[in-house]
Amino acid sequence: MSRHSAKEVDPGDEEHREVGKGLLEEDMGPSSAMAHLYRGEIHRMKFWRERLDRTTNWAVLVISAILTWAFSRSDVPHYILLIGVATLSVFLLIEARRYRGYDIWRSRVRKLQENVFAYGLDPSAGLPDPDWRTTLSQDYREPTIKISAEEAIAHRLRRVYLPLFTIMLAAWLARITAFSPAPWLTSAAVGLVPGPVVVGVVTLFYLGAVAVALRPRTWHAKGELRSENLRN
């Protein structure tokens, strides 16, 4: 008989197989271990939500300081506002990266809300996703980022950064027109870079930002509040 037959299985192996068995059975209500699991995911989601808010707050503070400085004296160069746009872009990239992390925990919370708590409150509204336990289990075994960088950037542009970019653009246009005696294409020059080139680069940047933010797409960040959801 083989040394590895079923009769010679190490009892310790059997004990390890039983660890966690029955912890989250199909007929369990939203209580006990499930409640602790949900509470932990809410805490992680809240922590990452606060990180997003801190990034936004820093972006608003920085551009407020730049706007104040740009219009404090007539001899302040207009490209200070373009530096502000570049700084705002850095904050956008940081916040998009943090949003992708936040979505990991947010998606788990939504999975539990949709398939445990919503069903427990009103079973007649429909059955839960039959594969939700497998999906959530796999995500705990191998956590993965669920949305692309472009979708995260689009989301943060729509929510926060597109209005901030618009304010910076309006301030820059006012600075090179109303606050300059020279023609605006001439006053838009930055050093040896002629004004038309600067205007062209700024135009391309803003067209790209609008295209990323507003183009039709399939959103993979499920459960987020969006204007089209609120209109339904």
C-alpha positions as CSV (number, residue, x, y, z in Angstrom):
1,M,0.0,0.0,0.0
2,S,1.2,3.5,-0.8
3,R,2.6,5.6,2.0
4,H,0.3,8.4,0.9
5,S,-3.0,6.5,1.0
6,A,-6.1,8.1,2.4
7,K,-5.7,6.0,5.6
8,E,-2.4,7.6,6.4
9,V,-3.3,11.3,5.9
10,D,-1.7,13.4,8.6
11,P,-4.5,14.5,11.0
12,G,-3.0,18.0,11.0
13,D,-3.9,18.3,7.3
14,E,-7.5,17.5,8.0
15,E,-7.6,20.1,10.7
16,H,-6.2,22.7,8.3
17,R,-8.9,21.8,5.7
18,E,-11.6,22.5,8.3
19,V,-10.3,25.9,9.1
20,G,-13.0,28.4,7.9
21,K,-15.4,25.7,6.9
22,G,-19.0,26.9,7.6
23,L,-17.8,30.4,8.4
24,L,-20.0,32.0,5.7
25,E,-22.6,29.5,4.8
26,E,-25.2,30.1,2.1
27,D,-28.0,30.5,4.7
28,M,-26.2,32.9,6.9
29,G,-27.8,36.3,7.5
30,P,-25.8,39.5,7.6
31,S,-24.5,38.9,11.1
32,S,-21.5,37.4,12.9
33,A,-18.5,36.9,10.7
34,M,-20.2,38.5,7.7
35,A,-20.9,41.7,9.7
36,H,-17.2,41.9,10.8
37,L,-16.1,41.4,7.2
38,Y,-18.5,44.2,6.0
39,R,-17.3,46.5,8.8
40,G,-13.7,45.9,7.8
41,E,-14.3,46.7,4.2
42,I,-16.2,49.9,5.1
43,H,-13.3,51.0,7.2
44,R,-10.8,50.5,4.3
45,M,-13.1,52.2,1.8
46,K,-13.5,55.2,4.2
47,F,-9.7,55.4,4.6
48,W,-9.1,55.5,0.8
49,R,-12.0,58.0,0.4
50,E,-10.2,60.3,2.8
51,R,-7.0,60.0,0.8
52,L,-8.9,61.2,-2.3
53,D,-10.4,64.1,-0.5
54,R,-7.0,65.2,0.8
55,T,-5.6,65.2,-2.7
56,T,-8.5,67.3,-3.9
57,N,-8.0,69.7,-1.0
58,W,-4.3,70.2,-1.8
59,A,-5.1,70.8,-5.4
60,V,-7.7,73.5,-4.6
61,L,-5.3,75.2,-2.1
62,V,-2.4,75.2,-4.6
63,I,-4.4,76.7,-7.5
64,S,-5.9,79.3,-5.1
65,A,-2.5,80.4,-4.1
66,I,-1.4,80.5,-7.8
67,L,-4.4,82.5,-8.9
68,T,-3.9,85.0,-6.0
69,W,-0.3,85.5,-7.0
70,A,-0.9,85.7,-10.7
71,F,-3.3,88.6,-10.3
72,S,-1.5,90.3,-7.4
73,R,0.8,92.4,-9.6
74,S,0.9,93.4,-13.2
75,D,4.5,92.2,-13.7
76,V,3.7,88.6,-12.7
77,P,4.2,86.5,-15.9
78,H,1.1,84.8,-17.3
79,Y,2.9,81.4,-17.6
80,I,2.6,81.1,-13.8
81,L,-1.0,80.0,-14.6
82,L,0.3,77.4,-17.0
83,I,2.5,76.1,-14.3
84,G,-0.6,75.9,-12.2
85,V,-2.3,73.8,-14.9
86,A,0.7,71.5,-15.0
87,T,0.6,71.2,-11.2
88,L,-3.1,70.4,-11.3
89,S,-2.4,67.7,-13.8
90,V,0.1,66.1,-11.4
91,F,-2.6,66.1,-8.7
92,L,-5.1,64.6,-11.1
93,L,-2.7,61.7,-11.8
94,I,-2.1,61.1,-8.1
95,E,-5.8,61.2,-7.4
96,A,-6.6,58.8,-10.3
97,R,-4.1,56.3,-8.9
98,R,-5.6,56.6,-5.5
99,Y,-9.1,56.2,-7.0
100,R,-8.1,52.9,-8.5
101,G,-7.0,51.7,-5.1
102,Y,-10.2,53.0,-3.5
103,D,-12.3,51.1,-6.1
104,I,-10.9,47.8,-4.9
105,W,-12.5,48.2,-1.5
106,R,-15.6,50.1,-2.8
107,S,-16.4,47.2,-5.2
108,R,-16.2,44.7,-2.3
109,V,-18.6,46.8,-0.2
110,R,-21.0,47.0,-3.1
111,K,-20.8,43.3,-3.7
112,L,-21.8,42.6,-0.1
113,Q,-24.6,45.3,-0.2
114,E,-26.1,44.0,-3.4
115,N,-26.0,40.2,-2.6
116,V,-26.3,40.0,1.2
117,F,-27.9,43.0,2.7
118,A,-30.2,44.0,-0.2
119,Y,-31.4,40.4,-0.6
120,G,-31.8,40.0,3.2
121,L,-33.9,43.1,3.4
122,D,-36.2,42.2,0.5
123,P,-35.8,38.7,-1.1
124,S,-38.8,39.4,-3.4
125,A,-36.8,42.0,-5.3
126,G,-34.7,39.4,-7.0
127,L,-32.1,36.7,-6.4
128,P,-28.5,37.7,-5.8
129,D,-25.7,37.0,-8.3
130,P,-25.2,33.3,-8.2
131,D,-21.4,33.7,-8.6
132,W,-20.9,36.6,-6.1
133,R,-19.3,34.3,-3.5
134,T,-16.8,32.9,-5.9
135,T,-16.0,36.3,-7.3
136,L,-15.5,37.8,-3.8
137,S,-13.4,34.8,-2.7
138,Q,-11.1,35.1,-5.7
139,D,-10.7,38.8,-5.1
140,Y,-9.6,38.1,-1.5
141,R,-7.1,35.5,-2.7
142,E,-5.7,37.7,-5.5
143,P,-6.8,41.4,-5.1
144,T,-6.8,43.1,-8.5
145,I,-7.3,46.6,-9.8
146,K,-10.7,46.6,-11.6
147,I,-10.6,49.8,-13.6
148,S,-8.1,51.3,-16.1
149,A,-6.1,54.4,-15.4
150,E,-8.0,56.2,-18.2
151,E,-11.3,55.5,-16.6
152,A,-10.0,56.7,-13.2
153,I,-8.8,59.9,-14.8
154,A,-12.1,60.4,-16.6
155,H,-14.0,59.9,-13.3
156,R,-11.9,62.4,-11.4
157,L,-12.1,64.9,-14.3
158,R,-15.8,64.7,-14.3
159,R,-16.1,65.0,-10.6
160,V,-13.5,67.6,-9.7
161,Y,-10.7,68.5,-12.1
162,L,-12.5,69.6,-15.3
163,P,-14.1,72.6,-13.4
164,L,-10.7,73.4,-11.9
165,F,-9.0,73.3,-15.3
166,T,-11.7,75.5,-16.7
167,I,-11.1,78.1,-14.0
168,M,-7.3,78.1,-14.7
169,L,-8.0,78.4,-18.5
170,A,-10.4,81.4,-17.9
171,A,-7.8,83.1,-15.7
172,W,-5.0,82.5,-18.2
173,L,-7.1,83.9,-21.1
174,A,-7.9,87.0,-19.0
175,R,-4.3,87.4,-18.1
176,I,-3.1,87.4,-21.8
177,T,-6.0,89.6,-23.1
178,A,-7.4,92.1,-20.6
179,F,-4.2,92.5,-18.6
180,S,-1.8,92.9,-21.5
181,P,-1.6,95.8,-24.0
182,A,-0.1,93.6,-26.7
183,P,-2.2,91.4,-29.0
184,W,-3.2,88.2,-27.2
185,L,-1.3,85.9,-29.5
186,T,1.8,88.0,-28.9
187,S,1.4,88.2,-25.1
188,A,0.8,84.4,-24.9
189,A,4.5,83.8,-25.8
190,V,6.7,82.1,-23.2
191,G,10.3,83.1,-23.6
192,L,11.5,82.1,-27.0
193,V,8.3,80.0,-27.6
194,P,6.0,82.1,-29.8
195,G,2.4,82.7,-28.7
196,P,0.7,80.6,-31.4
197,V,2.7,77.6,-30.3
198,V,1.8,78.1,-26.7
199,V,-1.9,78.6,-27.5
200,G,-1.8,75.5,-29.7
201,V,-0.4,73.3,-26.9
202,V,-2.9,74.6,-24.4
203,T,-5.7,74.0,-26.9
204,L,-4.6,70.4,-27.5
205,F,-4.3,69.8,-23.8
206,Y,-7.8,70.9,-23.0
207,L,-9.3,69.1,-26.0
208,G,-7.6,65.9,-24.8
209,A,-8.9,66.4,-21.3
210,V,-12.5,67.0,-22.5
211,A,-12.3,63.9,-24.8
212,V,-11.1,61.7,-22.0
213,A,-13.8,63.0,-19.6
214,L,-16.8,63.0,-21.8
215,R,-16.3,60.3,-24.5
216,P,-18.9,57.5,-24.3
217,R,-17.6,54.4,-22.4
218,T,-18.6,51.4,-20.5
219,W,-17.9,52.2,-16.8
220,H,-16.4,49.3,-14.9
221,A,-16.6,51.2,-11.5
222,K,-20.0,49.8,-10.7
223,G,-22.4,51.4,-8.2
224,E,-21.0,55.0,-8.4
225,L,-23.4,57.9,-8.5
226,R,-23.5,59.5,-11.9
227,S,-25.7,62.1,-13.4
228,E,-27.3,59.6,-15.9
229,N,-28.2,57.3,-12.9
230,L,-29.8,60.2,-11.0
231,R,-32.0,61.2,-14.0
232,N,-33.5,57.7,-14.3
